[in-house]
Amino acid sequence: MNMGASEELEKLATHYASEAVKLDKQGARGMAIAMYQKAIENLLKLVQLYPNYGLNKVYIQRAMAYQERIKVLQGGMPPIEVEPTEEREEGKEPTQKTLTTSSRVKATFDDLVIKEKPDVKWDQVVGLEHAKKAIKEAIVYPVQRPDLFPLGWPRGILLFGPPGCGKTLLAAAVATEIDATFISVDAASIMSKWLGEAEQNVARLFSSAREVAGNGRPVIVFIDELDSLMGKHSNEVGGETRVRNQFLKEMDGIIDKGK
């Protein structure tokens, strides 16, 4: 496999996707759609040229997420309706609307979860020895020898660098090493033009991860293009602030502290 060519295609796809998210947030629908389409083209070209690449499932999932976002921008898909949280009366069955909404939400997260663990080994991650060593010490070793790490592993690790430098490969390699469920999302999967839905998407993401982890299997949640989702604190508008606060609450683990 020509790593240089594949990295270049991934870099282009990430660049177009980041631009699409920025334009999307600014309300420039036509230009955002064009950028999403270019990102999809590069991802599909990457999959076609390298059919045996270990991250192809991630790329296909991203392309599908961008396509769904295009449908929303074109007005072809209604927002997910969410029932207000309230106590159900004793003996009263859930309404058809509630059942339909629940199934649609579950289907959304089924699309985000890669059922088969990524086939990415550490030796496929070229270079990045310092990053690999740090990640092994922070995640792999605590999972393999929990008796030596009573405090467990970190709740979040920030991988930074230019597009195509190997951030996704690192996350996938960790998931392979510890036999974890790998959930990969990006800004286009989270954001929404509907008030409050982006925060709900964040909550659903972590709720889904906790559900899987509750069955005794580790979960790696890889959030790509995080800088597109949350800008500088001083430049954030209302929607971005709410999404950031939801992320902080979920990643802090206030819901499952003490467990």
C-alpha positions as CSV (number, residue, x, y, z in Angstrom):
1,M,0.0,0.0,0.0
2,N,1.3,3.4,-0.9
3,M,1.0,5.3,2.4
4,G,2.0,8.6,0.8
5,A,-1.0,8.5,-1.6
6,S,-3.4,7.2,1.0
7,E,-2.4,9.9,3.5
8,E,-2.8,12.6,0.8
9,L,-6.3,11.4,0.0
10,E,-7.2,11.3,3.7
11,K,-5.7,14.8,4.2
12,L,-7.8,16.1,1.3
13,A,-11.0,14.5,2.7
14,T,-10.4,15.9,6.2
15,H,-9.7,19.4,4.7
16,Y,-12.9,19.4,2.7
17,A,-14.9,18.1,5.6
18,S,-13.5,20.7,8.0
19,E,-14.4,23.4,5.5
20,A,-17.8,22.0,5.0
21,V,-18.5,22.1,8.7
22,K,-17.4,25.7,9.0
23,L,-19.6,26.7,6.0
24,D,-22.4,24.6,7.5
25,K,-22.2,26.5,10.8
26,Q,-22.2,29.8,8.9
27,G,-25.4,28.9,7.0
28,A,-23.7,28.7,3.6
29,R,-25.6,25.6,2.6
30,G,-24.7,25.4,-1.1
31,M,-20.9,25.8,-0.5
32,A,-21.1,23.3,2.5
33,I,-22.8,20.7,0.3
34,A,-20.1,21.1,-2.3
35,M,-17.4,20.6,0.3
36,Y,-19.1,17.6,1.8
37,Q,-19.4,16.0,-1.7
38,K,-15.6,16.6,-2.3
39,A,-14.9,14.9,1.0
40,I,-17.1,11.9,0.1
41,E,-15.4,11.6,-3.3
42,N,-11.9,11.5,-1.7
43,L,-13.0,8.9,0.9
44,L,-14.6,6.7,-1.6
45,K,-11.5,7.0,-3.9
46,L,-9.4,5.9,-0.9
47,V,-11.6,2.9,-0.3
48,Q,-11.6,1.9,-4.0
49,L,-7.8,2.2,-4.4
50,Y,-7.0,0.4,-1.2
51,P,-9.7,-2.2,-0.6
52,N,-7.8,-4.0,2.1
53,Y,-7.0,-1.0,4.2
54,G,-7.9,-1.5,7.9
55,L,-9.7,1.8,8.2
56,N,-12.0,1.5,5.3
57,K,-15.0,0.9,7.5
58,V,-14.3,4.2,9.2
59,Y,-14.0,6.0,5.9
60,I,-17.3,4.4,4.6
61,Q,-19.1,5.4,7.8
62,R,-17.8,9.0,7.5
63,A,-18.9,9.2,3.9
64,M,-22.4,8.0,4.9
65,A,-22.5,10.6,7.7
66,Y,-21.6,13.4,5.2
67,Q,-24.2,12.1,2.8
68,E,-26.8,12.2,5.5
69,R,-25.8,15.7,6.3
70,I,-26.2,16.7,2.7
71,K,-29.7,15.3,2.7
72,V,-30.5,17.5,5.8
73,L,-29.1,20.6,4.1
74,Q,-31.1,19.9,1.0
75,G,-34.3,19.6,3.1
76,G,-34.8,15.9,2.3
77,M,-34.6,14.6,5.9
78,P,-36.7,15.8,8.9
79,P,-35.0,16.1,12.3
80,I,-35.2,13.3,14.8
81,E,-38.1,13.9,17.0
82,V,-37.4,13.4,20.7
83,E,-40.1,12.9,23.3
84,P,-39.8,15.1,26.4
85,T,-38.3,13.2,29.3
86,E,-41.2,12.5,31.7
87,E,-42.3,9.6,33.9
88,R,-44.5,7.1,32.2
89,E,-47.7,6.4,34.0
90,E,-47.8,3.0,35.6
91,G,-49.3,0.4,33.4
92,K,-49.3,2.7,30.3
93,E,-47.6,1.4,27.3
94,P,-45.2,3.6,25.2
95,T,-46.8,5.3,22.3
96,Q,-46.1,4.4,18.7
97,K,-44.4,7.8,18.3
98,T,-42.0,7.0,21.2
99,L,-41.2,3.5,19.9
100,T,-40.5,4.9,16.4
101,T,-38.3,7.7,17.8
102,S,-36.3,5.2,20.0
103,S,-35.7,2.8,17.1
104,R,-34.5,5.7,14.9
105,V,-32.1,6.9,17.6
106,K,-30.8,3.3,18.1
107,A,-30.3,2.9,14.3
108,T,-28.3,6.1,14.2
109,F,-25.9,4.8,16.8
110,D,-25.7,1.4,15.2
111,D,-24.4,3.2,12.1
112,L,-21.7,4.8,14.3
113,V,-20.4,1.6,15.9
114,I,-18.0,-0.6,13.9
115,K,-19.2,-4.1,14.9
116,E,-15.9,-5.8,14.0
117,K,-12.8,-4.5,15.6
118,P,-10.5,-2.5,13.3
119,D,-7.8,-4.6,11.7
120,V,-5.0,-2.1,12.4
121,K,-1.8,-3.2,14.1
122,W,0.8,-1.0,15.8
123,D,3.3,-1.7,13.1
124,Q,1.0,-0.1,10.5
125,V,1.4,3.2,12.4
126,V,4.6,4.5,10.9
127,G,6.7,6.6,13.3
128,L,4.8,8.4,16.1
129,E,6.8,6.3,18.6
130,H,6.4,8.8,21.5
131,A,2.6,8.9,20.9
132,K,2.4,5.1,20.7
133,K,4.4,4.7,24.0
134,A,2.2,7.3,25.8
135,I,-1.1,5.7,24.6
136,K,0.1,2.2,25.6
137,E,1.0,3.4,29.0
138,A,-2.3,5.3,29.4
139,I,-4.7,2.7,27.9
140,V,-3.3,-0.6,26.9
141,Y,-1.3,-1.5,30.0
142,P,-4.2,-0.6,32.4
143,V,-6.5,-2.9,30.5
144,Q,-4.1,-5.8,30.3
145,R,-3.0,-5.5,34.0
146,P,-5.7,-3.7,35.9
147,D,-4.2,-4.9,39.2
148,L,-1.2,-2.6,38.6
149,F,-3.4,0.4,37.7
150,P,-6.2,0.7,40.3
151,L,-7.1,4.2,39.1
152,G,-7.9,2.9,35.6
153,W,-7.2,4.9,32.5
154,P,-7.7,8.5,31.4
155,R,-11.2,9.7,30.4
156,G,-9.9,11.6,27.5
157,I,-6.7,11.9,25.3
158,L,-6.2,14.7,22.9
159,L,-4.4,13.7,19.6
160,F,-3.3,16.7,17.7
161,G,-1.6,17.2,14.4
162,P,-2.2,18.0,10.7
163,P,-4.6,15.8,8.7
164,G,-3.2,12.5,7.6
165,C,-0.6,12.3,10.4
166,G,-2.0,9.1,11.9
167,K,-4.5,10.1,14.6
168,T,-7.2,7.8,13.3
169,L,-4.7,4.9,12.9
170,L,-3.6,5.4,16.5
171,A,-7.2,5.2,17.8
172,A,-8.0,2.1,15.7
173,A,-4.8,0.4,16.7
174,V,-5.7,0.9,20.4
175,A,-9.1,-0.6,19.8
176,T,-7.6,-3.6,18.1
177,E,-5.0,-4.1,20.9
178,I,-7.5,-4.2,23.7
179,D,-10.4,-5.8,21.7
180,A,-12.6,-2.8,22.2
181,T,-15.7,-1.5,20.5
182,F,-14.6,1.3,18.2
183,I,-17.0,4.3,17.9
184,S,-15.9,6.9,15.4
185,V,-17.7,10.1,14.9
186,D,-17.0,13.5,13.4
187,A,-18.4,17.0,13.5
188,A,-20.8,16.3,10.7
189,S,-22.4,13.5,12.7
190,I,-22.8,15.6,15.8
191,M,-23.9,19.0,14.6
192,S,-27.4,20.0,13.7
193,K,-29.2,23.1,12.6
194,W,-32.1,22.2,15.0
195,L,-31.9,23.9,18.4
196,G,-30.7,21.5,21.1
197,E,-30.2,18.5,18.8
198,A,-26.4,18.7,18.7
199,E,-26.3,18.4,22.5
200,Q,-28.7,15.5,22.4
201,N,-26.4,13.8,19.8
202,V,-23.5,14.1,22.2
203,A,-25.5,12.7,25.1
204,R,-26.7,9.8,22.9
205,L,-23.1,9.0,21.8
206,F,-21.9,8.6,25.3
207,S,-25.0,6.9,26.5
208,S,-24.5,4.3,23.7
209,A,-20.8,3.9,24.7
210,R,-21.8,3.4,28.4
211,E,-24.3,0.8,27.4
212,V,-21.6,-1.2,25.5
213,A,-19.1,-0.8,28.4
214,G,-21.7,-2.0,30.8
215,N,-21.5,-5.4,29.2
216,G,-17.9,-5.6,30.2
217,R,-16.2,-4.6,26.9
218,P,-13.9,-1.6,26.6
219,V,-15.1,1.2,24.3
220,I,-12.9,3.7,22.4
221,V,-14.8,6.8,21.3
222,F,-12.8,8.6,18.6
223,I,-14.1,12.1,17.8
224,D,-12.5,13.5,14.6
225,E,-12.4,17.1,13.6
226,L,-13.1,18.3,17.2
227,D,-11.7,21.7,16.4
228,S,-14.4,22.1,13.8
229,L,-17.1,21.3,16.3
230,M,-15.8,23.5,19.1
231,G,-13.9,26.7,18.3
232,K,-12.0,29.0,20.6
233,H,-13.8,29.8,23.8
234,S,-13.9,33.5,23.1
235,N,-15.4,33.0,19.6
236,E,-18.0,30.4,20.4
237,V,-21.7,31.2,19.8
238,G,-24.6,29.8,21.7
239,G,-24.9,26.4,20.0
240,E,-21.1,25.7,20.2
241,T,-21.1,26.7,23.9
242,R,-23.9,24.2,24.7
243,V,-22.2,21.4,22.7
244,R,-18.9,22.1,24.5
245,N,-20.6,22.1,27.9
246,Q,-22.3,18.8,27.1
247,F,-19.0,17.3,26.0
248,L,-17.3,18.4,29.2
249,K,-20.1,17.0,31.3
250,E,-20.0,13.6,29.6
251,M,-16.2,13.3,29.5
252,D,-15.9,14.4,33.1
253,G,-18.0,11.3,33.9
254,I,-20.2,13.0,36.5
255,I,-23.0,10.5,35.5
256,D,-21.0,7.5,36.4
257,K,-18.6,8.8,39.1
258,G,-18.0,6.2,41.8
259,K,-18.8,3.3,39.5
